[in-house]
Amino acid sequence: MRSVAREERPGVDSWLARIVAVVTALLVMAPTLGPGRYTLVSDMVFVSAPALSARSWGADGSVPRAVPMDALLALASHVLPMWLVQQVLLLAIVGLAVLGAWRVSPARTIPGAAAGALAFGWTPYTAERLAMGHWSLLLGVALLPWILLAAIRFDGGREPLAPRAPWALVLLVAAGAVAAPTAGVLTGGLALALIVLPRFRSRDRVVLVASVVVFNATWVLPGALADALTSTDPRGVAAFAVSPDTPWGGVVSLATGGGLWNTLTHPTSRGIPVAVAGSLVLLAIGLLGWSGSRAWWDEPATRARGVVAGLALVGLLVGLASLTPAGRDLLVWTTGHVPGGGILRDAQKWVAWWVLAVSLGVGPALERLTRPFSAREATFLVGCGAVLPLIVLPDLAWGVNGRLVAHRWPDDYAAAAQVVNESAAPGAALVLPWHAFRAWSWNDQTTVLDPWSRLLDRRTIVRDDLEVRAGVVPGEDPEAAWVTARLAAGELTPEALRQHGVRFVVEDLTTAGQDPGTEPAGEVVFEGRWIRVVDLGPVTGALPVSGHVGAVLTLDLAAGIWLIIALVGNAEERRRRVLCFAGKSSRGRQQP
């Protein structure tokens, strides 16, 4: 097959890559678009006016679940409307994944590159994580092919155009660490694995290792210093273990990119044997693309892809471990005894490396399989292979089959938050009813994480226990555990709350099907259709104050300075390349 070669038509290849990326992103995210509207589902919570609080930086002693992303979103809200920020980020999840996978694909033809791009951007992994609201994790996953591409360019560059320092990799590592803790590990892990490539000098390796450590420390340090409860409860690992989303078990589910623990996120098509068989065909094609690799350490691109293959096996093994008793026991021990070990509980997310590795093999395999055919026939057949991911997983289209739909926040939320935030009275806020998730009628009864810790600029106590199929997984916040114990004993009185440092109670009035909890006595300072805020009066006690604010903010400042250095370094590299290109073009015109 020799048709539509990428090398011969780089301009066409580049523009088609962008067009396919944009169209694919719109095909998935169209229902989430619209001015003033927000997509709220499960863990995906965007509010119109996020508060820039100590919690958002991880400096209040609470468990840092979205640090430092929450702080950056709060800062961004002063420049852009948050509905626009969310919609751009959601489009980037798919668009960047498809475009990056296209750019890094080893396929020689445009249809082959398209096949690899869609094999990475259109997967059960993306569908199930979107349905779970894991947008920040997926943003990090979308950066993986770009990290691989940056490493290939650095390892294979030739003077004078070769990058002199891996600043592009540093910026990608920073973006992954900012997105989410797991995203930071996925992107940082890939970057660290790639430093074995031969062109990386000792100083380059030091720069990359330092970058991974510093940027990820922005959430690691607050987590290590947090007043968090630890648990070795095996229900936590069992709850987040791989859950088969196909009729053929957990191994098939993982190998084809699915198997998220929450069965409610599983696409309907994953239960149809014919569709799963199609996914297995796609998997076989991807693996076939690796079988022809020879002398894999001789070329920069093959070296880098070989590193990805090794990391992919590690990710797959972590996922498979949750399917075995011995593996679960190891995860239980790690969760309870290793700082940050809880990040391994959701074992399926680590197959992101595997999904990338499989997608890298799809294009070359299709090109090899179609060699006996004419150029036109081969182009058609590879094109059919490119749309196979869409055929076997139609559920990802149109907001994961209608699960992602944008709505407007009722005015009550911003108004109630303003009342609390404008109060100079010291004290925390408690959110009732005592549930971690809400289901509002104005949001189509879609389950979504409680938003008040993002709306209020003071310490906000919300339940962090997780109710799952295996039972209740204990949370990590000692203040939330105190409230749970008081509620169980019937002792959650206004006096007890004031003594514990709680000044305000925010009541969700219309969460469907949930116990309204207590009726706190105090002054009602706001009451609307959806929200009531009660002022309990002056507090007689106080919540523990973190003594590590200085350490956290100092680290954030250091990370910010290092980020600026990387931005300047990368800009200088780009300027040098432009000048080199201009010089070469000028010399070419002067030749007779």
C-alpha positions as CSV (number, residue, x, y, z in Angstrom):
1,M,0.0,0.0,0.0
2,R,1.4,3.4,-1.0
3,S,-1.4,6.0,-0.8
4,V,-1.9,9.4,0.8
5,A,1.6,9.3,2.4
6,R,2.0,11.6,5.3
7,E,5.6,12.5,4.4
8,E,4.6,13.6,0.9
9,R,1.7,15.8,2.0
10,P,2.5,17.1,5.5
11,G,0.2,20.1,5.1
12,V,-2.8,17.9,4.3
13,D,-1.9,15.6,7.2
14,S,-1.7,18.4,9.6
15,W,-5.0,20.0,8.7
16,L,-6.8,16.7,8.5
17,A,-5.6,15.9,12.0
18,R,-7.0,19.1,13.3
19,I,-10.3,18.7,11.5
20,V,-10.8,15.1,12.8
21,A,-9.9,16.2,16.3
22,V,-12.4,19.1,16.3
23,V,-15.2,17.0,14.7
24,T,-14.6,14.1,17.1
25,A,-14.6,16.5,20.1
26,L,-17.9,18.1,19.0
27,L,-19.4,14.7,18.3
28,V,-18.8,13.8,21.9
29,M,-19.3,17.1,23.7
30,A,-22.0,18.9,21.7
31,P,-24.7,18.5,24.4
32,T,-22.4,20.2,27.0
33,L,-22.1,23.4,25.0
34,G,-24.1,26.6,25.4
35,P,-23.6,30.0,27.1
36,G,-24.2,30.0,30.8
37,R,-24.7,26.3,31.1
38,Y,-22.7,23.8,33.2
39,T,-22.4,20.0,32.9
40,L,-22.7,18.5,36.4
41,V,-22.3,14.8,36.7
42,S,-20.9,12.7,39.5
43,D,-17.4,14.1,40.3
44,M,-17.6,16.8,37.7
45,V,-18.5,20.0,39.6
46,F,-18.0,23.4,38.1
47,V,-19.6,26.5,39.8
48,S,-20.0,30.0,38.4
49,A,-18.0,31.7,41.1
50,P,-15.5,29.3,42.7
51,A,-13.9,30.6,45.9
52,L,-10.2,31.0,46.2
53,S,-9.7,29.5,49.6
54,A,-7.1,27.8,51.6
55,R,-8.7,24.5,50.7
56,S,-8.3,25.1,47.0
57,W,-4.5,25.4,47.6
58,G,-4.4,22.5,49.9
59,A,-3.3,24.7,52.8
60,D,-6.2,24.2,55.3
61,G,-5.3,20.8,56.5
62,S,-8.1,19.0,54.6
63,V,-7.6,16.2,52.1
64,P,-6.4,17.7,48.8
65,R,-8.7,16.1,46.3
66,A,-8.5,18.7,43.5
67,V,-5.3,20.6,44.3
68,P,-4.1,22.9,42.8
69,M,-6.7,22.7,40.0
70,D,-9.4,24.2,42.1
71,A,-7.2,27.2,42.9
72,L,-6.4,27.7,39.2
73,L,-10.1,27.5,38.3
74,A,-10.9,30.1,40.9
75,L,-8.3,32.4,39.5
76,A,-9.5,31.8,35.9
77,S,-13.0,32.7,37.0
78,H,-11.8,36.3,37.4
79,V,-10.8,36.4,33.7
80,L,-13.3,34.1,31.9
81,P,-16.8,32.9,32.7
82,M,-16.6,29.4,34.2
83,W,-19.1,27.9,31.8
84,L,-16.7,28.8,29.0
85,V,-13.7,27.4,30.9
86,Q,-15.5,24.1,31.5
87,Q,-16.6,23.7,27.9
88,V,-13.1,24.4,26.5
89,L,-11.7,21.9,28.9
90,L,-14.2,19.2,27.9
91,L,-13.5,19.8,24.2
92,A,-9.8,19.6,24.9
93,I,-10.2,16.2,26.6
94,V,-11.2,14.6,23.2
95,G,-9.6,17.0,20.8
96,L,-6.1,16.9,22.4
97,A,-6.2,13.1,22.7
98,V,-7.1,12.6,19.0
99,L,-4.7,15.2,17.7
100,G,-1.8,14.0,19.9
101,A,-2.3,10.4,18.9
102,W,-2.5,11.3,15.3
103,R,0.8,13.3,15.5
104,V,2.7,10.6,17.3
105,S,1.3,7.7,15.3
106,P,3.9,5.6,13.5
107,A,1.6,5.0,10.6
108,R,3.0,6.1,7.2
109,T,-0.4,7.1,5.7
110,I,-3.0,9.6,6.6
111,P,-5.8,6.9,7.0
112,G,-3.5,4.9,9.2
113,A,-2.8,7.9,11.4
114,A,-6.5,8.6,11.7
115,A,-7.1,5.0,12.7
116,G,-4.5,5.3,15.5
117,A,-5.9,8.6,16.6
118,L,-9.5,7.4,17.0
119,A,-8.3,4.2,18.7
120,F,-6.9,6.4,21.4
121,G,-9.5,9.1,21.6
122,W,-12.7,7.0,21.3
123,T,-12.5,4.3,23.9
124,P,-14.5,2.7,26.7
125,Y,-11.9,4.3,29.1
126,T,-13.0,7.8,27.9
127,A,-16.7,6.9,28.0
128,E,-16.7,5.5,31.5
129,R,-14.5,8.2,33.0
130,L,-16.6,10.9,31.4
131,A,-19.8,9.3,32.8
132,M,-18.0,9.3,36.2
133,G,-17.1,13.0,35.8
134,H,-13.4,12.4,35.8
135,W,-12.7,15.2,33.4
136,S,-9.3,16.2,35.0
137,L,-8.0,12.7,34.8
138,L,-9.0,12.5,31.1
139,L,-7.2,15.8,30.5
140,G,-4.0,14.2,31.8
141,V,-4.6,11.1,29.7
142,A,-5.0,13.4,26.6
143,L,-1.5,14.7,27.3
144,L,0.2,11.2,27.1
145,P,0.7,11.2,23.3
146,W,2.1,14.7,23.5
147,I,4.6,13.7,26.1
148,L,5.7,10.8,23.9
149,L,5.9,13.1,20.9
150,A,8.0,15.6,22.8
151,A,10.4,12.8,23.9
152,I,10.8,11.5,20.4
153,R,11.6,14.9,19.1
154,F,14.1,15.5,21.8
155,D,15.7,12.1,21.4
156,G,15.8,12.2,17.6
157,G,16.6,15.9,17.0
158,R,19.6,16.9,14.9
159,E,21.5,20.1,15.3
160,P,20.9,22.9,14.9
161,L,17.1,22.3,15.2
162,A,17.3,19.8,18.1
163,P,15.9,21.0,21.4
164,R,18.8,21.8,23.8
165,A,16.7,21.2,26.9
166,P,13.5,19.2,27.5
167,W,11.4,22.2,28.3
168,A,8.4,21.0,26.3
169,L,8.3,17.8,28.4
170,V,8.6,19.9,31.6
171,L,5.5,21.9,30.6
172,L,3.5,18.8,29.8
173,V,4.5,17.3,33.2
174,A,3.3,20.5,34.9
175,A,0.0,20.4,33.1
176,G,-0.6,16.8,34.1
177,A,0.3,17.4,37.7
178,V,-2.1,20.4,37.8
179,A,-4.9,18.5,36.3
180,A,-5.3,15.8,38.9
181,P,-3.2,13.7,41.2
182,T,-3.7,10.6,39.1
183,A,-3.1,12.6,35.9
184,G,0.2,13.8,37.5
185,V,1.3,10.2,38.1
186,L,0.3,9.0,34.6
187,T,2.1,11.9,32.9
188,G,5.0,12.1,35.3
189,G,5.4,8.3,35.2
190,L,5.6,8.3,31.4
191,A,8.1,11.2,31.4
192,L,10.3,9.5,33.9
193,A,10.2,6.3,32.0
194,L,11.3,8.1,28.8
195,I,14.5,9.5,30.4
196,V,16.2,6.2,29.6
197,L,16.4,7.4,26.0
198,P,20.0,7.8,25.0
199,R,20.0,11.5,24.0
200,F,18.9,12.6,27.4
201,R,22.0,13.8,29.2
202,S,22.4,13.7,32.9
203,R,21.3,17.3,33.3
204,D,18.2,16.7,31.2
205,R,17.3,13.8,33.4
206,V,17.8,15.9,36.5
207,V,15.6,18.6,35.1
208,L,12.8,16.2,34.3
209,V,13.0,14.3,37.6
210,A,13.0,17.6,39.5
211,S,10.0,18.8,37.5
212,V,8.0,15.7,38.2
213,V,8.8,15.9,41.9
214,V,8.2,19.7,42.3
215,F,4.9,19.9,40.3
216,N,3.4,16.8,41.8
217,A,4.5,17.9,45.3
218,T,1.8,20.6,45.0
219,W,-0.7,17.9,45.8
220,V,1.6,15.3,47.5
221,L,2.7,17.7,50.3
222,P,-0.7,18.9,51.3
223,G,-1.9,15.3,51.3
224,A,1.0,14.2,53.5
225,L,0.4,17.1,55.9
226,A,-3.4,16.8,56.0
227,D,-5.2,15.9,59.1
228,A,-6.5,12.8,57.4
229,L,-7.8,9.5,58.7
230,T,-6.1,6.4,57.2
231,S,-7.9,3.1,56.7
232,T,-7.0,-0.4,55.8
233,D,-10.7,-1.3,55.4
234,P,-10.6,-3.9,52.5
235,R,-14.0,-2.6,51.4
236,G,-12.3,0.4,50.0
237,V,-10.1,-1.6,47.6
238,A,-13.0,-4.0,46.8
239,A,-15.3,-1.1,46.0
240,F,-12.8,0.4,43.5
241,A,-11.8,-2.9,42.0
242,V,-12.2,-3.5,38.3
243,S,-15.8,-4.3,37.5
244,P,-16.3,-6.2,34.2
245,D,-18.3,-4.3,31.7
246,T,-18.4,-7.1,29.1
247,P,-19.9,-10.5,29.2
248,W,-16.4,-12.0,29.0
249,G,-15.0,-10.9,32.3
250,G,-12.6,-8.5,33.8
251,V,-9.5,-9.4,31.7
252,V,-11.3,-8.7,28.5
253,S,-12.8,-5.5,29.9
254,L,-9.4,-4.2,31.0
255,A,-7.6,-5.2,27.8
256,T,-10.2,-3.3,25.7
257,G,-10.0,-0.2,27.9
258,G,-13.0,-0.7,30.1
259,G,-13.9,-2.1,33.5
260,L,-14.5,1.0,35.7
261,W,-15.6,0.1,39.2
262,N,-18.9,1.9,38.9
263,T,-21.3,-0.3,36.9
264,L,-23.6,2.7,36.3
265,T,-21.0,4.2,34.0
266,H,-20.8,1.1,31.7
267,P,-21.9,1.8,28.1
268,T,-24.8,-0.3,27.0
269,S,-22.8,-1.5,23.9
270,R,-20.2,-3.1,26.2
271,G,-22.8,-5.7,27.1
272,I,-23.5,-6.7,23.5
273,P,-21.3,-9.6,22.4
274,V,-20.9,-8.4,18.8
275,A,-19.7,-5.0,19.9
276,V,-17.2,-6.6,22.4
277,A,-16.0,-8.9,19.6
278,G,-15.3,-5.8,17.6
279,S,-13.4,-4.3,20.4
280,L,-11.3,-7.5,20.6
281,V,-10.6,-7.3,16.9
282,L,-9.4,-3.7,17.4
283,L,-7.2,-4.9,20.3
284,A,-5.8,-7.7,18.1
285,I,-5.0,-5.2,15.3
286,G,-3.3,-2.9,17.8
287,L,-1.1,-5.8,19.2
288,L,-0.3,-6.9,15.6
289,G,1.2,-3.5,15.0
290,W,3.8,-4.2,17.6
291,S,4.7,-7.6,16.3
292,G,6.7,-6.3,13.3
293,S,8.9,-4.0,15.4
294,R,12.6,-4.8,14.9
295,A,15.8,-3.2,16.2
296,W,13.5,-1.2,18.5
297,W,16.4,0.6,20.1
298,D,17.9,1.9,16.9
299,E,15.5,4.7,16.1
300,P,14.2,7.4,18.4
301,A,10.5,6.7,17.7
302,T,10.8,3.0,18.1
303,R,12.8,3.5,21.3
304,A,10.2,5.7,22.8
305,R,7.4,3.5,21.8
306,G,9.2,0.5,23.4
307,V,9.3,2.4,26.7
308,V,5.5,3.0,26.4
309,A,5.0,-0.7,25.8
310,G,6.8,-1.5,29.0
311,L,4.8,1.0,31.0
312,A,1.6,-0.2,29.4
313,L,2.2,-3.7,30.8
314,V,2.7,-2.2,34.3
315,G,-0.6,-0.4,34.1
316,L,-2.4,-3.5,32.9
317,L,-0.9,-5.6,35.7
318,V,-2.1,-3.1,38.3
319,G,-5.6,-3.3,36.9
320,L,-5.4,-7.1,36.8
321,A,-4.2,-7.2,40.4
322,S,-7.5,-5.9,41.7
323,L,-9.2,-9.0,40.2
324,T,-7.2,-11.5,42.3
325,P,-7.3,-12.0,46.1
326,A,-3.6,-11.7,46.5
327,G,-3.6,-8.5,44.4
328,R,-6.4,-7.0,46.5
329,D,-4.5,-7.8,49.7
330,L,-1.5,-6.0,48.4
331,L,-3.5,-3.0,47.5
332,V,-5.2,-3.0,50.9
333,W,-1.7,-3.0,52.6
334,T,-0.5,-0.3,50.2
335,T,-3.5,1.9,50.9
336,G,-3.1,1.7,54.6
337,H,0.7,1.8,55.0
338,V,2.2,3.8,52.1
339,P,1.7,7.6,52.0
340,G,-0.5,8.3,49.0
341,G,-1.1,4.6,48.4
342,G,-4.8,5.3,48.2
343,I,-4.3,6.5,44.7
344,L,-3.9,2.9,43.6
345,R,-7.3,1.8,44.8
346,D,-9.1,2.7,41.5
347,A,-6.9,0.2,39.6
348,Q,-8.6,0.5,36.2
349,K,-7.4,4.0,35.6
350,W,-3.8,2.8,35.1
351,V,-4.7,1.1,31.9
352,A,-4.5,4.5,30.2
353,W,-0.9,3.6,29.3
354,W,-2.1,0.4,27.8
355,V,-4.7,2.2,25.7
356,L,-2.0,4.4,24.3
357,A,0.2,1.5,23.5
358,V,-2.6,-0.4,21.7
359,S,-3.5,2.7,19.7
360,L,0.1,3.1,18.5
361,G,-0.1,-0.3,16.8
362,V,-3.4,0.2,15.1
363,G,-2.3,2.3,12.1
364,P,0.8,0.2,11.1
365,A,-1.1,-3.0,11.5
366,L,-3.9,-1.9,9.2
367,E,-1.3,-0.7,6.6
368,R,0.4,-4.1,6.8
369,L,-2.8,-6.0,6.4
370,T,-3.9,-4.0,3.3
371,R,-0.6,-4.3,1.4
372,P,-1.9,-6.9,-1.0
373,F,-4.6,-4.5,-2.2
374,S,-4.4,-1.6,-4.6
375,A,-3.8,1.9,-3.3
376,R,-7.5,2.9,-3.6
377,E,-8.7,-0.4,-2.0
378,A,-6.2,-0.2,0.8
379,T,-7.2,3.4,1.6
380,F,-10.8,2.4,1.8
381,L,-10.1,-0.6,4.0
382,V,-7.8,1.4,6.4
383,G,-10.5,4.1,6.5
384,C,-13.0,1.4,7.6
385,G,-10.6,0.3,10.3
386,A,-10.4,3.9,11.4
387,V,-14.1,4.1,12.2
388,L,-14.2,0.8,13.9
389,P,-13.9,2.4,17.4
390,L,-17.0,4.4,16.7
391,I,-18.9,1.4,15.4
392,V,-18.2,-0.8,18.5
393,L,-18.8,2.0,21.0
394,P,-21.5,4.3,19.7
395,D,-22.4,5.2,23.3
396,L,-19.6,7.8,23.5
397,A,-21.3,10.0,21.0
398,W,-23.6,12.9,22.0
399,G,-22.4,13.3,25.6
400,V,-21.9,9.6,26.4
401,N,-25.4,8.7,25.0
402,G,-27.0,11.7,26.7
403,R,-25.4,11.4,30.1
404,L,-23.6,14.7,29.8
405,V,-26.1,17.5,29.5
406,A,-25.6,21.2,30.4
407,H,-27.9,23.1,32.8
408,R,-28.0,26.5,34.4
409,W,-27.2,26.8,38.1
410,P,-30.2,28.3,40.0
411,D,-29.5,31.8,41.3
412,D,-30.0,30.5,44.9
413,Y,-26.5,28.9,45.0
414,A,-24.5,32.1,44.2
415,A,-26.8,34.2,46.4
416,A,-26.4,31.9,49.4
417,A,-22.7,31.6,48.9
418,Q,-22.4,35.4,48.7
419,V,-24.2,35.7,52.1
420,V,-21.7,33.4,53.8
421,N,-18.6,34.7,52.0
422,E,-19.4,38.3,52.9
423,S,-19.8,37.5,56.6
424,A,-16.8,38.4,58.7
425,A,-17.9,36.1,61.5
426,P,-15.4,33.3,62.1
427,G,-16.4,29.7,61.9
428,A,-16.8,26.8,59.5
429,A,-19.9,25.8,57.4
430,L,-21.6,22.5,57.6
431,V,-23.6,21.2,54.7
432,L,-26.8,19.1,55.2
433,P,-28.4,16.7,54.4
434,W,-25.5,14.6,55.4
435,H,-24.7,13.0,52.0
436,A,-21.7,13.3,49.7
437,F,-23.7,13.5,46.6
438,R,-26.8,15.4,45.5
439,A,-29.5,14.8,42.9
440,W,-31.4,17.9,41.9
441,S,-34.6,18.1,39.8
442,W,-33.1,21.0,37.9
443,N,-30.2,18.8,36.9
444,D,-32.4,15.9,35.7
445,Q,-31.8,14.0,39.0
446,T,-28.2,13.3,37.9
447,T,-26.0,12.4,40.9
448,V,-23.3,15.0,41.4
449,L,-20.8,15.7,44.2
450,D,-21.8,18.4,46.7
451,P,-20.6,21.8,45.4
452,W,-20.3,23.8,48.6
453,S,-16.6,23.3,49.3
454,R,-16.0,25.1,46.0
455,L,-18.5,27.8,46.6
456,L,-17.5,28.9,50.1
457,D,-14.2,30.6,51.1
458,R,-14.2,29.1,54.6
459,R,-13.7,25.7,55.9
460,T,-16.7,23.6,54.7
461,I,-17.6,20.3,56.3
462,V,-19.2,17.9,53.8
463,R,-19.6,14.1,54.1
464,D,-16.8,12.2,52.4
465,D,-17.9,8.7,53.1
466,L,-18.7,6.9,49.8
467,E,-21.7,4.7,49.4
468,V,-21.0,2.0,46.9
469,R,-22.1,-1.5,46.0
470,A,-19.7,-3.0,48.6
471,G,-21.0,-0.8,51.4
472,V,-19.8,2.5,52.8
473,V,-16.2,3.3,52.2
474,P,-15.0,5.5,55.1
475,G,-13.8,8.9,54.3
476,E,-10.6,10.6,55.4
477,D,-11.8,13.9,56.9
478,P,-11.8,13.7,60.7
479,E,-14.3,16.6,60.9
480,A,-16.7,14.8,58.7
481,A,-16.2,11.7,60.8
482,W,-17.1,13.7,63.9
483,V,-20.4,14.9,62.3
484,T,-21.2,11.3,61.3
485,A,-20.7,10.1,64.9
486,R,-22.8,12.9,66.3
487,L,-25.6,12.3,63.9
488,A,-25.6,8.6,64.7
489,A,-25.8,9.4,68.4
490,G,-28.5,12.0,68.0
491,E,-26.2,14.7,69.4
492,L,-25.7,17.1,66.5
493,T,-27.1,20.1,68.3
494,P,-26.4,23.8,67.7
495,E,-24.5,23.9,70.9
496,A,-22.2,21.0,69.9
497,L,-21.7,22.6,66.5
498,R,-20.7,26.0,67.9
499,Q,-18.4,24.3,70.3
500,H,-16.8,22.5,67.4
501,G,-16.3,25.8,65.5
502,V,-19.3,25.6,63.1
503,R,-21.0,28.9,62.5
504,F,-23.2,28.3,59.4
505,V,-25.4,25.4,58.3
506,V,-26.2,25.2,54.6
507,E,-29.2,23.1,53.9
508,D,-30.0,21.6,50.5
509,L,-33.8,21.8,50.5
510,T,-34.7,19.7,47.4
511,T,-32.2,16.9,47.1
512,A,-34.6,14.1,45.9
513,G,-35.0,11.0,48.1
514,Q,-32.6,12.1,50.8
515,D,-33.2,12.5,54.6
516,P,-33.2,16.2,55.4
517,G,-31.2,15.4,58.5
518,T,-31.5,17.9,61.3
519,E,-33.3,21.2,61.6
520,P,-30.7,23.5,63.1
521,A,-31.9,26.3,65.4
522,G,-30.6,29.7,64.6
523,E,-31.1,32.8,62.4
524,V,-32.1,32.1,58.8
525,V,-29.9,34.5,56.9
526,F,-30.9,33.2,53.5
527,E,-33.8,31.1,52.2
528,G,-34.7,30.4,48.6
529,R,-36.4,27.7,46.7
530,W,-33.3,25.4,46.8
531,I,-31.1,26.5,49.6
532,R,-31.4,27.7,53.2
533,V,-28.5,29.1,55.3
534,V,-28.8,29.2,59.1
535,D,-26.4,31.2,61.3
536,L,-26.0,29.3,64.5
537,G,-24.4,32.3,66.3
538,P,-20.9,32.9,67.6
539,V,-18.7,29.9,67.9
540,T,-17.3,28.9,71.2
541,G,-14.6,26.6,69.8
542,A,-12.6,26.3,66.6
543,L,-11.6,23.7,64.1
544,P,-7.9,22.8,64.1
545,V,-5.9,25.2,62.0
546,S,-3.2,23.8,59.8
547,G,0.3,24.7,60.9
548,H,1.7,24.0,57.4
549,V,0.3,26.9,55.4
550,G,3.7,28.4,55.0
551,A,5.3,25.2,53.7
552,V,2.5,24.6,51.2
553,L,2.5,28.2,49.9
554,T,6.3,28.2,49.7
555,L,6.2,25.0,47.6
556,D,3.5,26.5,45.3
557,L,5.7,29.6,44.9
558,A,8.7,27.4,43.9
559,A,6.6,25.4,41.5
560,G,5.3,28.7,39.9
561,I,8.9,30.0,39.5
562,W,10.0,26.7,37.9
563,L,7.0,26.9,35.6
564,I,8.0,30.4,34.5
565,I,11.5,29.2,33.8
566,A,10.2,26.4,31.7
567,L,7.9,28.7,29.8
568,V,10.8,31.1,29.0
569,G,13.0,28.2,28.1
570,N,10.5,26.7,25.8
571,A,9.8,30.1,24.2
572,E,13.5,30.5,23.5
573,E,13.7,27.0,21.9
574,R,10.8,27.9,19.6
575,R,12.4,31.3,18.7
576,R,15.7,29.5,17.9
577,R,14.0,27.0,15.7
578,V,12.1,29.8,13.8
579,L,15.4,31.6,13.2
580,C,17.1,28.4,12.0
581,F,14.3,27.7,9.6
582,A,14.4,31.3,8.3
583,G,18.2,31.0,7.9
584,K,17.9,27.8,5.9
585,S,15.1,29.3,3.7
586,S,17.2,32.4,3.0
587,R,20.3,30.3,2.0
588,G,18.1,28.2,-0.2
589,R,16.9,31.3,-2.1
590,Q,20.4,32.6,-2.6
591,Q,21.6,29.4,-4.3
592,P,21.7,29.7,-8.1
